[in-house]
Amino acid sequence: MRVELPPEPAYFVDRHEQRDRVLRAVGEWTGRSRPLIVTLSGPQGMGKTELARLLARVLRDRFPDGVLCVDLDDFRLGGGMDPGDVLAQLLESLDVEPDFVASSFKARCTQYWSRTSDARVILIVDNAHYASEIVPLLPASGESLVIITSHAPLREFEDGAALDVGLPPLEEWAATELLELIVRDPRLAADPDSVRALVRLCEGMPAALHVAGGWVRAHRLRPLSRLVRQLRDDWEENGIAGVEGFWDTVYEGLSPTAALLYRLLPHHPGATFTTESATALLGLGSEPCEDALEELDRAGLLDLSEMLESGDGRMRLPGPLRAHAVRRSRRDAQEGVVEESLTRLLRWLVRQFQRADRFAAGRRLLVADVFGAVDGAPDVPLEDPEKATDEAAKAERCDRASSWLYEERHVLFASVRLAHERGMDAEAVALSEPVWTYALDHPRQSDVIGALSLAVDSAVRHGARPEWLVRTRCQLARHLWETGRCDEARQQLDEARGALALLGDGERDRKLAASLVEFCGMLDGARGEWDAAAAEFTRSREMHRALPNPYGVMLLTYRLGEARARLGDLETAYELLAGAHDEAVAQHRERMTRRTGFALASVLCRLGRTTEARALYERSLSAARRRRSGFDEARVLDAMAELAQSEERSAEAAEHRTAARDIRRRNGLDD
């Protein structure tokens, strides 16, 4: 029995799920007309070949006629491959003497099928690009096993004839275990933070971990933290040894459109992108972009399977591939193409975030320019709640927009940074509004303060739009005082008051003035000065009445109700909050309906009207979960725990407190 397998690798970890899937498929295979075909797919460096060989070692006793191995890349000349040459090697592996190998391709196929008709062999085919390359190499016996490695799934096989097993990056625990096996160095135990940084640099890629391990072994005196920095710099400049050349070869075989998209993708703000945002980045329309994404997937430079399995529509270039795409962009990009593409993408993103903001929060005071559609780049499929036919549909559309903002938060923050860095002040200020809407559901995050600070800087740099200065400074002030930085918040509001003097007397200008008074009252409340806060809220409400602005009146009635509750004037607080809640419902303001409902429930509890309060809390809890706002969910659960405890339902109270504590720990809000 010929067994064409090299010695076992010194170190191999994990892949238990993938191994079990293949072993189970082999055990259940009942085909007799053709062999079982297993494809191990994934980017270069994921350990596909080693897993194929491991499976062959485990299974070879079931296939007594041998294990044959062939690497198709050994037969590719100028990008093409002659399957007849591959058949010649396989026939020789099957003990056909070279002089007896048939001369023509057709005759070699017949000879190969004859030689394998009763065989029980394992055939490992490395680096297949297309299913059509494999078909002539399939043994004729249905009792054989073919294991193929490919950088992308080979979907052209007939249904039921193949099992595709994707190899994702190793999880962090497995990657750490592999690195420790490779290195066996006391520096790893002494510096776990650097180990974690090194593992994350490798992005779960076994080939990268082997290179990193070799780097550590080769520099035995240097501290691990220094090695991590040096290795990161080296990879960013030169790529990963043993993998870079393969990626270059694959890239050079791409169509011009796919190659262009590959060079542009690493410049996309945030770690993930979608088909729609890639279309905006490429600028050639939907169909060319979809074709290019599929080509990158087939080439192993992008993995669509994770996006398709998750259903969220988000894709990413793994770190090493992203770095390779950056290097190719530096080397091959035409002058101005990246800059033009990023400008187009940023303006498209501003439009999408503005739409999501309006759909989630409703129409309100805005000072930024409204961005129009981008040619050749379709909008994200979010629906306008105002066009819904019933209240349930409106609420669902609002929640969907809020969820989209949450899902795209990293792109949102990265877009603010990119717009500011590129001097696109109008875009940076426009993006501050969806940041504000997102932060109302997810407060006290450092990214929010950073993004709003950049928006303020952009407004200052622009200098010609005082309304930007007022709005962005008010937005930043609130998030400063929410993190205890009240003095900095007061400074921002003082600066906003100075900019207010530059405004005129139009309706929007007067709304901004009323809004600034409201923010001053909110800061008073954050300092515990509720009498002063109530006075400011009353003044702001009268300013909104004079405009008139019904939404502003409703909002300030809510603020004033909260202040009166803080001051212990519960009957007045109830009247104000009940009126604000009714008005929010009448105005179809989903977000304000939830906020006023929660505040009203708190006052009802203090008035002993717990049945009414519980119903409002339950609606608030449901809404928080739909919006995926851990902060609000924990806050409502705390309130429900207090309510249950007051009614001597201790078990229910404990359940709510535990759930709230788990949410905070999971989200890092507080303990």
N, C-alpha and C positions, 0 to 999 in steps of 0.2 A: 504494500500500500504506500503510495507516494503521499507525503505530507509536506507541503511547501509552506511551512510556517517558521518564522524566525524564533529565537528564544523569547520566552515571556518577558514583558517589560519589568523593570525592577520595581516600579510603583504604579499602581492603578487603583483608583478610589471611586466609590459610588457607582452610578449608572445601574442601580439595582432595578429600578422601574423598567428601564429599557431592556435589560437582560430578561426580566420576567416576562415581558410581552413577547419577546422572540421565542423563548423556551416554551411558552404556552401555545404559541402559534404552531411551532414544530410538532408539539404533542397532539394538537387537534387536527393537523393537516391530513386530509383524506383524498387529495387530488391524485389522479393516476395518469392524466394526460399531459401534464406539464409540472415542472418543479415548483416548490414554494419559493417565492421571490420576496426577499426582505431588503428594504432600502434604509440605510442609516444616513440621514441627511442633516446637514448643519454647516455653518461656516468653516473655513479652513482653520485647523488648530484646535478643534473641539474633541479630538480623540476618536474619530470615527473608525479609522483603520485599526487602532488598538482594540476597540470594542469588537470589531468584526473578527479579529484574530482570537480574542478571548472566547467569543461564542463558538468559533470553530474548534478550539481546544476542548471546550465543555461537551460539544456535541459529536466529536469525531468518532466515538465508539458506535454511534447510531448509523454512521455512514462509512462502512468498512472499505469502500473503494478509493478513499483518499480525500485529501484537501488540496485543491488547486488554487493558485493565486495569480492574478494578472492586474497590472497597473496600466490603465489605458493611456495615462499621460506619457508612458514610455513609447507609445506608438504614434503620438501626435507630432506631425512634421508640418510646419507652416500653418498650424491651426487645424489641419485636417487629420483624419485617421482612417487607415485601411483595415477594416475588420478581418480581411483575409490574413493579414499578418498576425493578428491576435489569435485567430483559429490555428495558424501554423504552430504557435507556441503551445497552445492548449493540447493539440494533437501530440506534440512531442512529450508533453507532460503525461499524456496517457499512454506513453511507451510506443508511439508510432515512430519508426525510424525516419530521420529527416529525408532520406531518399524516397520514402514511400508517401510523403505528404503530397496530396493532389496539387496540381499546378493552378487550377482555376478556382475562383471563389465559390462558385456553385458546387463544384466537386468537393471542395473542402467542407462545405456545409453538410453534404451528404455523408462524407466520411466521418465527420464529428458526430452527427446524429446516430450513425451506425455504432460508433464506438461507445456512445453513452446511453444507448437504448435500454440496457439492463443495469446500468451503473447506479450505485448509491454513493454519490460524491457530494462534497461541499465545494462550491466555486465562489471564491471571493473576487469581486471585480471592483477595483479601486478607481476613484475619480471619473465616474461616468458623468457625462453632460446631458445625454438624452436617452430616453427609453429605446429609441431606434438603434442605438449602438449596442444595446444588450441583447436584443432579440436573436441575432445570429449566434450568440454565444451560449444560449440556454441549452443545458443538457436535455436530451430527449426523454429521459426517465422522469416520471412523476414522483419518484422516490428520492430525488436529489434536492439539495437546498442551494439557492443562490443568494449570497449576501453582497449587496452593492453599497458602496459609499459614494455619496454625491453631495455637492455643496447646496443643492436644492432638491425638494421632492420631485420624483419622476412620475408625473401624474398621467402619463400616456399609456401605461399598462392597462390591460383589460380589467374591468371591475372584478374583484375577488381574486385576482391573480397575484396581488402583491400586498405586502404590509409595509407601510412607511412609518419609520420610527425616527422622530426628530430628536436631535441632541441639543438641548438648551445649555447655556453656561452652567458650570458647576455652582451649586449653592455655596454660600460663604463658608459654612462649616466644612464642606468637602474640599473646597479649594485650600483652606487652611491646613487640613490634614495632609493633602498632597504636598504642599510646600514644606511642611515639617518633615515628611518622609524624604523628600529630595535633599534637604539641607542638613538636618540633624546638627544644629548649631545652638549653643547656649544663648546666643544673642537673641534668638526668637523668644525664649521664655522670659528674658530680661526686659524686652521692649514690645509688649503686646500691641501698643498703639501703632508702631511702625509695621508690625506684621499685618495688622488690619489694613493699613494704608497700602501695603504692597499687594495684598490679596485683591483689594478693590481696584488697584491699578491694572491687574491682570484680567479683570472683568469675567472671572470664571472660565477662562480659556486655558485648558491644560498645557498647550504648547507655550503660552506666555509664562505660565507658572514654572515650567521646566527651564526656560531661559532666565527667568528671575532667580530661580534657585541656583543656577550655574553662576550667575552674577554674584550672589551672596557668597558662594563657596570660593570664588576666585579672589575675593577681597576680604580676607579673614580679620584684618585689623580695623577696618573702618566701622564706625557705628552704623547701625541699621538705618537710622533716620537719614543719614547722609547718603547711603546707598539708594534709598527710595527716591530721593530728590534727583540723584544722578541718573538713575534708570529711567525716571519719567522724562527727563530732558533728552536722554539718548533716544528713547522710543518716539518722542514727538519729532525729533529731527530725522531719524533713520529708519524707524519701524522695527518690528520684531524679527530677529534673525530666523530664517527658515520659513517664514510666513510672508514676508514683504514681497519677495520675488513672485510668489504664486498670485498674490493679489494684483501685482502689476500686470502679470500676464492676462489675468481675467479682465481687468479694467481695459487693457488695450484691445480686447476683442469686443467691447461694447459698441453699440450704435452711437452715433454722435449725440443723439438726444438723451440716451441713458447715461452716457459719460458726462454730459453737461449737468444732468440732475444730480449725479453722484458727487460732482465737484461742488454743487450748491448746497446740498443737504447739511453738511457740517456747520454751515453758517446760520442755519435756522435757529431762532431764539428758543431756548429751552431744550430739554433732552429728547422730547418726542415731537412728532409731526403727524399730520393726517393727510389723507389723499387730497382734501380741499386745500390745505395750506401748501402742500407740495406743488399743487397746480398753480397757485398764486406765485410761488417762488420761481417755477420754471417759466411761466408766462406764455405757454404755447397752447393752452386749452386743456380740457379734461381728458380727451382720448389719448393724445400724445403722452400726457403724464401717466395715465393708467398703464399704457404700454411700456413706458420706461420703468415704472415701479415693478411690473411683472418681469421685465428683463433683468433688473437688478436682483430680484428674487431668484430667478433661474441661474444667475451667475454666482449666487452665494454671497453677494455683497449686501444683501438685505434679507431679512427673514419675515415673510408675511404671515407665517403660520401662527405666531403668537397673537398678532392683531386679529386674525380670523377666528381663532379659538376664543379669545376674550370678548369679542364683539364690540369693543369700545372704539374701534377705528384708529387707534394710535399705534404708531410704529417708531422705531428708534434704530440708529446706527450704534452697535456696541462700541465701547471706547476705542479699542485698537483699530477697528474699521473706520471709525470717525476720524482718528488721527491720520490714517492712510488717505482718506478722502481730502483732508486738509492739505496734505503734502502734494497730492495730485492737483488740487486747486491752485496752489502756489506755483506749481510747475507749468500747468497747461492752460489756466484760465486766461481768456482774452481781457485786455485792459478795460476796466469799467463794467464788465458783465456782472460781477458779484455785487458791486455797489448798486447798479440798476435793479438787480433782482431783489436785493434787500429792501430798497425803497418801495418797490411795488408790494412786497410781502408785508411790510410794516403797515402800509396804508390799508391793505386788505384786512390785516388783523385788527386795526383800529375800528374798521367798519363792523367786523364781527363782534368785537367786544362791546361796541356801542349798542348794537342790536340786542345782544344778550342782556345788557344792563337795562335797557328800556323795557324789555319783555319781563325781566325779573322784578324790577322796582317800580315800573310805571313811569308815566311822564312827570317830570319835576324840573326844578330849576337847574339848568345846565349853562355853562359859559363857553364850553369848547366848541370848535367848528364841527359840523356833522359831515362825516366822510361818505362819499358816494360809492357805488359799485365799481369794481375793478374789471376792466375788459378781460374776458377769457378766464376769469376766476370766479366760479359760482359761490354764492353765499352758503354758509353752514345751514343745514335744514332745520332751523328753529322757527316756530310758528308764533305769530303775533297774538297774544291773549285778547287784544281788543277786537279781533275778528272772530273770536269763538262764539258759538251759538248758545252756550249755557255756562253757568257758573263753574260746574265741575271741570269742563274743558278749559276754561280760563285759568283755574287754579293749577291744572296739570301742566299747561304751557308755561306758567310762571315758574313752577318747580323745575321744569325741564331746563329752562334758561338758567336758573340758579345752579342746577347741577352741572351744566356745561361750564359755567364760570369756575366752579370748584375743580372740575376735571382739568381745565386748561390754566389753572392758577400759575403753574410754573412758567408756562409760555407768556402769560400776562406780565409777570414780574420781569422776566427776561426781556420782553418787548419794551417795557419802560426804560430799562437800562440801555438797550441798544438804541432806541430813539434819542435818548439824552446824549449818548456818546457820539451819535452822528449829527448832532445839532438840529434834530427834527423836533423843535420845541412845540409846535402845534400838536404833533402826534403824542408827545410825552404828556402834555396837559390833558389831551382827550382821553388817554388811557387811565388817568388818575380817577376818573369817574367810575369805571367798572371796578377798579381797585377798591374804591370806597364802598360800592355795593357788596362786593365779595367780603370785605372786612366787617360789615355789619353782622354777617352770619358767623364769621371766623375771626374774632378780635384778638388783640394782644399778640400779634405775630410780628417778629422783627422785620420780615420781608415787607410788610405793609408800610411800616415807618420808613424803610429805605426807599421804597418806590415813591411814596408821597413826598419825601424829601427831594428826590430827583425832579419831580413835577414842579415843586416850588422853585428849584434852581433853574429849570427851563423857563418858567414864567418870569423870573428875575432877569435871566439872560436876554429874553425876548424884549422885555421892557415896555412894549407899546400897548399891552392889553392889561389895564389895571384890574379888570374883572377876573382875569386869571390869577392875579396875585391874591385877591381877596378870597376866592374860592379855594385855591390850593393851600393857602396858609390855614384856613379854617379846618380843612380836612386833616391836615397834619396835626394841628393842635389837639384835636379830639384823641387821636391815637397816642399822642405824647402823654396827656393826662391820664389816659387809661392804663399806662404803664408807670404811673407815679411821677412823671416828669412835669409837674404842674408849672414850675417857673418857666421852663422852655415853652410850654403851651401858651402861657400868658404873653411871652415875648412875640410868639407868632401872631396872636390876636391883636397885639398892639401894632405890629407891622401891617396887618390887614386893615386896621382902622386908618392908618396913614394912607394906604392905597385907596381906601373908600373915598377920600377927598378928591380923587382924580376922576371919579365917575360922574355921570350926568344925572338927570332926573327922570330917566325912562323907567318903564315898568320893571325891567330886569334889574336895573340899578337899585330900585327901591326894594326889590325882593332880596338882593344881596345885602343891603343894609339891615333888613329885618333878620336875615339869616345870621349876620354877625352878632346882633344882639342876642339871638338864641344861643349861639355858641358861648358867648360870655356867661350867660346864665348856666349853661351846662358845666362850664369850668367852676363856677361858684358852687354848684352842686357837688362836683368832684372834690372840692375842698371842704364839704360839709356845711357850707354857708347857704342853707336852704331858703332863708328869708330873702336874701339878695337874689338867689336864683328865681324865686317866685316873682319878684318884682321885674326882673329882666324878661321872663317869659310873658308876663302880662303886657309889658311894653311891646314886645315883638308881635304878640297876637293882635294888638291894636293896629300895628303897622300893616299886617296882612289884611285885616278887615278894611282898612282904608284903600287898599289897592283896587278892587278886592281880590283876594286869593283864597278860595275855599280850602284848598289843600293845606296851605300854610296855617289857616285858622284851626283846622282839625289837628295838625301836628302840634301846634303850641298849646291847644287845649289839653292834649295828652301830656305834654311836658309839665304844664301847670298842675294837672292832676297828680302826677308823680311827686312834684314838690310838696303839694298839700298833704299827700300821704306821709311823706318824710317828716312833716311838721306835726303829724298826729291829728290833723283835721280830716278825719276819715269820711264824714258825711259829704263834705265839699269835694273831697277827692273822688268819692264814688260818683257823684253827679257829673263831675268833669270827665272822668274816664269812661263812664257809660255813654255820655254824649259823644266823645271822641270815637269810641268803638262803633257806635251806630253810624256815625258819619263816614268812618273808614269803610264799613260794609256798603253804605249807600254809594260811595264813590268808587267801589270795586277796587279798593287798594288792598291787595292780598297781604303784602308785607305789613302794612300798618294795622290791618285787621288782627294779625297775629300778635304784634307788639302791644297794641291796646288791650287785647284780650288777656294776655298774660298779666299786665299791670292791674287790670280790673279784677282778675281772679285773686291777686294778692290782697287787695283791699277787701274783697268779699270775705276772704278767710278771716281777716281781722275783725270784720263785723259779725262773724259767726254764721255767715250764709254759705256753708261749706258745700252744699249740694250744687249750687250755681257755680261755685269756684271750681269744683272737680270737673265739671263738664268743659269749662274753659281751659283748664290745665291739660285735659286729655286731647283737646283739639290742638293746643300749642305743642304738645309732645309729638303728635302725629306729623305736624308741619315741620318741626325741627328734624325729624328723621327723614322726611322726604327731601329736605334741603341738605341733608348730610352735615348739619351744623352740630358738631359735638359740644361746642360751648353752650348753645341754647338747650340742647337735649339734657345735658348735665344740670343746667340751671333749673329746668322744669322738673326734673326728677327730684332735686333737692326740695323744691317747693311742695311736690306731691308727698315727699317723705314727712315733711313738717305737718302737712294736713292729716296724713294717716296717723301720725303720732298723737296729734291733738284729739283724734277720735278713738284713741287707745287701740289702734290696729297696728301693733308693734311689728308683727311679722312682715306686713306690707311695707311699713316704713323702712325696715332693715333692707328689704329687697330693693327699694328705690335708692337708698343710700349706697348700697353695694354697686348697683348699676352706674350711678353717677361717678363713684370713685374709679371704677374700671375705665369709664370713658376718659376721665381726666388723666389717668396714668397712661392710657394708650395714646392719647394725643399730646401728652406733655404739657397740659394746661396748668395743673397744679395737683398736689396730692390731697 
